[in-house]
Amino acid sequence: MGDHQKEHSKSHEREQAASTDVKDLTKISDDEAENMDEQSRKERSKKMPKDVHGRIVSVSVVDGKSKILIAGLTEGLKPGTEGYVKNGNGMLAKFTIAIHDHRTSMAYVDLTPDMLHDHSEVVLNPTSMPKASERRSDIKTRVVGVSVVTVDQRQRTKILLGIGTSHGARDDMQGFLTDESGKPFEHFEVTRAGSLSCEALVDATIDDVHRHTTVMLNPSREKH
């Protein structure tokens, strides 16, 4: 074989080797990229802070839900992160962050502003969700709606209470309207309890209800 042919053969072998190396490097690069993506996801997950405590600093009503602004948060949280409003050592209600800007978060929660008045502490991205509030006695709430309905050809006053099963209310639960002194005005029984509110019928006029908007549900004892 001449020198020219030998040189051509060696050149062809080098090209084949280089071609093989490029294919192998491409395969390795794809694998590495996939591993890096997985590692990146794990790193982001690790950086997400757990059990972040915050405080509700403002409440407004939007489309029947309370929009809450939460302050005092650390970086790393993001929209879609779950959280809950604290109720002692338990949970008053769950929610999901809608907007987060590093220092504050916004979310919608199925509670009325009155319910949030004494419950401003929240936990975000909790390690675990505590149990919701169970049935309890002496549940204080307010009338948030009133209307006149016809039941068995008789006009009755229907009241809507700003508390539901997720906060301890139940169907057939006893209660009464009261003024600010706490003295019972009109007794009733819950006719329908939803998760966020409940209804009852009372033998009182709308004006009477407007004068007695405080409600005691499942009283442990009756005041006189």
C-alpha positions as CSV (number, residue, x, y, z in Angstrom):
1,M,0.0,0.0,0.0
2,G,1.4,3.4,-1.0
3,D,2.1,6.2,1.4
4,H,-0.9,8.1,0.1
5,Q,-3.3,5.2,0.6
6,K,-1.9,4.6,4.2
7,E,-2.4,8.2,5.1
8,H,-6.0,8.1,3.6
9,S,-6.8,5.0,5.6
10,K,-5.5,6.6,8.9
11,S,-7.5,9.7,8.2
12,H,-10.7,7.6,7.7
13,E,-10.1,5.8,10.9
14,R,-9.7,9.0,12.8
15,E,-12.9,10.4,11.3
16,Q,-14.8,7.2,12.4
17,A,-13.4,7.5,15.9
18,A,-14.3,11.1,16.1
19,S,-17.8,10.4,14.9
20,T,-18.2,7.6,17.5
21,D,-16.9,10.0,20.2
22,V,-19.4,12.7,19.2
23,K,-22.3,10.2,19.4
24,D,-21.2,8.9,22.8
25,L,-20.7,12.5,24.1
26,T,-24.2,13.4,22.8
27,K,-25.7,10.5,24.7
28,I,-23.8,11.3,27.9
29,S,-24.9,14.9,27.6
30,D,-28.6,14.0,27.3
31,D,-28.3,11.7,30.4
32,E,-26.4,14.3,32.3
33,A,-29.0,17.0,31.4
34,E,-31.8,14.7,32.7
35,N,-29.9,14.0,35.9
36,M,-29.3,17.7,36.3
37,D,-33.0,18.5,35.9
38,E,-33.9,15.9,38.5
39,Q,-31.2,17.2,40.9
40,S,-32.5,20.8,40.3
41,R,-36.0,19.8,41.1
42,K,-34.8,18.1,44.3
43,E,-32.8,21.1,45.3
44,R,-35.8,23.4,44.7
45,S,-37.8,21.1,46.9
46,K,-35.2,21.1,49.6
47,K,-35.1,24.9,49.6
48,M,-38.9,25.3,50.0
49,P,-39.2,26.3,53.7
50,K,-41.5,24.2,55.9
51,D,-43.9,25.3,58.6
52,V,-43.6,29.0,57.7
53,H,-45.5,31.1,60.2
54,G,-47.2,34.3,59.1
55,R,-49.9,36.8,60.1
56,I,-53.0,38.0,58.3
57,V,-52.6,41.8,57.9
58,S,-55.7,42.6,55.8
59,V,-59.0,40.9,54.8
60,S,-61.4,41.8,52.0
61,V,-64.4,40.0,50.5
62,V,-64.2,38.9,46.8
63,D,-67.0,36.8,45.2
64,G,-68.2,35.5,48.5
65,K,-64.7,34.5,49.8
66,S,-62.3,36.3,52.0
67,K,-59.1,37.5,50.3
68,I,-56.3,37.5,52.9
69,L,-52.9,39.2,52.7
70,I,-50.3,37.4,54.8
71,A,-47.0,39.1,55.9
72,G,-43.9,37.9,57.6
73,L,-42.9,35.1,55.1
74,T,-39.5,34.0,54.0
75,E,-38.3,33.5,50.4
76,G,-38.8,30.2,48.7
77,L,-42.6,29.9,48.8
78,K,-44.6,30.1,45.6
79,P,-48.2,30.1,44.3
80,G,-49.8,26.8,44.9
81,T,-48.3,26.3,48.3
82,E,-50.9,25.1,50.8
83,G,-51.4,26.6,54.2
84,Y,-54.0,26.9,57.0
85,V,-55.4,29.4,59.4
86,K,-54.6,28.4,63.0
87,N,-57.3,27.8,65.6
88,G,-55.4,27.1,68.9
89,N,-53.4,24.0,68.2
90,G,-55.7,23.0,65.4
91,M,-56.9,24.3,62.0
92,L,-59.7,26.7,61.3
93,A,-59.5,26.4,57.5
94,K,-57.2,25.5,54.7
95,F,-56.2,27.6,51.7
96,T,-53.7,27.8,48.8
97,I,-51.4,30.7,48.0
98,A,-52.6,32.5,44.9
99,I,-49.8,35.2,44.7
100,H,-46.5,35.4,46.4
101,D,-43.9,38.2,46.2
102,H,-41.2,37.1,48.7
103,R,-42.4,39.1,51.6
104,T,-46.2,38.8,51.4
105,S,-48.7,36.3,50.1
106,M,-52.3,36.5,49.0
107,A,-54.8,33.7,49.3
108,Y,-58.6,33.1,49.3
109,V,-60.1,31.4,52.3
110,D,-63.7,30.1,53.0
111,L,-64.2,32.1,56.1
112,T,-66.1,35.4,56.8
113,P,-64.1,38.4,58.0
114,D,-65.8,38.0,61.4
115,M,-64.4,34.4,61.7
116,L,-60.9,35.7,60.9
117,H,-61.1,38.5,63.5
118,D,-59.6,36.5,66.3
119,H,-57.6,34.1,64.0
120,S,-54.8,36.0,62.3
121,E,-52.0,33.4,62.6
122,V,-51.3,31.1,59.6
123,V,-48.9,28.3,58.8
124,L,-47.6,27.8,55.2
125,N,-46.2,24.6,53.6
126,P,-46.9,22.7,56.8
127,T,-45.2,19.4,57.5
128,S,-48.7,18.0,58.1
129,M,-52.2,19.4,58.3
130,P,-53.8,19.4,61.8
131,K,-57.4,18.2,62.2
132,A,-60.2,20.7,61.6
133,S,-62.1,22.0,64.5
134,E,-64.5,19.3,65.8
135,R,-68.0,19.7,67.4
136,R,-67.9,22.0,70.3
137,S,-70.1,23.9,72.7
138,D,-70.9,27.6,73.0
139,I,-70.1,28.6,69.4
140,K,-70.4,32.3,69.1
141,T,-71.2,33.6,65.6
142,R,-73.3,36.2,63.8
143,V,-76.2,36.5,61.5
144,V,-74.9,37.3,58.0
145,G,-78.1,37.1,56.1
146,V,-81.8,37.3,56.7
147,S,-84.9,36.7,54.5
148,V,-88.6,35.8,54.6
149,V,-89.6,32.4,53.3
150,T,-92.9,30.5,53.1
151,V,-92.9,27.2,54.9
152,D,-96.1,25.1,55.0
153,Q,-98.1,28.2,53.9
154,R,-96.7,30.2,56.8
155,Q,-94.2,33.0,56.5
156,R,-91.0,32.4,58.5
157,T,-87.8,34.3,58.9
158,K,-84.7,32.5,57.6
159,I,-81.3,33.4,59.0
160,L,-77.9,32.6,57.5
161,L,-75.1,32.2,60.1
162,G,-71.5,32.8,59.3
163,I,-70.2,29.4,60.5
164,G,-70.4,25.9,59.1
165,T,-69.5,22.3,59.7
166,S,-65.8,23.0,59.2
167,H,-66.1,25.2,62.3
168,G,-68.2,23.0,64.5
169,A,-71.8,23.6,63.4
170,R,-74.1,20.6,62.7
171,D,-77.6,19.9,61.4
172,D,-80.2,20.1,64.2
173,M,-77.9,22.0,66.5
174,Q,-79.8,24.1,69.0
175,G,-79.1,27.8,69.3
176,F,-80.5,31.2,70.1
177,L,-80.4,34.8,69.0
178,T,-79.1,37.3,71.5
179,D,-78.1,40.9,72.0
180,E,-74.7,42.0,73.1
181,S,-75.5,41.2,76.7
182,G,-75.8,37.5,75.9
183,K,-79.4,37.1,77.0
184,P,-81.4,34.7,74.8
185,F,-84.0,36.3,72.6
186,E,-85.3,33.7,70.2
187,H,-84.4,29.9,70.1
188,F,-84.0,27.9,66.9
189,E,-82.7,24.7,65.4
190,V,-80.2,24.6,62.5
191,T,-82.1,23.3,59.5
192,R,-79.1,23.0,57.1
193,A,-75.4,23.1,57.9
194,G,-73.0,23.6,55.0
195,S,-69.2,23.6,55.3
196,L,-69.0,27.4,55.6
197,S,-72.4,28.5,56.7
198,C,-75.7,27.2,58.1
199,E,-79.4,28.2,58.1
200,A,-82.2,28.2,60.6
201,L,-85.8,29.4,60.8
202,V,-86.9,31.8,63.6
203,D,-90.2,33.1,64.8
204,A,-89.1,36.7,64.7
205,T,-89.4,39.6,62.3
206,I,-86.5,40.9,60.2
207,D,-86.3,44.0,62.4
208,D,-86.1,41.8,65.5
209,V,-83.2,39.8,63.9
210,H,-81.4,43.0,63.0
211,R,-81.5,44.0,66.7
212,H,-80.2,40.6,67.8
213,T,-77.5,39.6,65.3
214,T,-75.3,37.7,67.8
215,V,-75.8,34.0,67.9
216,M,-74.9,31.2,70.3
217,L,-74.9,27.7,68.9
218,N,-74.9,24.5,71.0
219,P,-74.9,26.3,74.3
220,S,-73.6,24.4,77.3
221,R,-76.0,26.2,79.5
222,E,-78.6,28.9,78.9
223,K,-78.1,32.4,80.3
224,H,-80.9,34.2,81.9
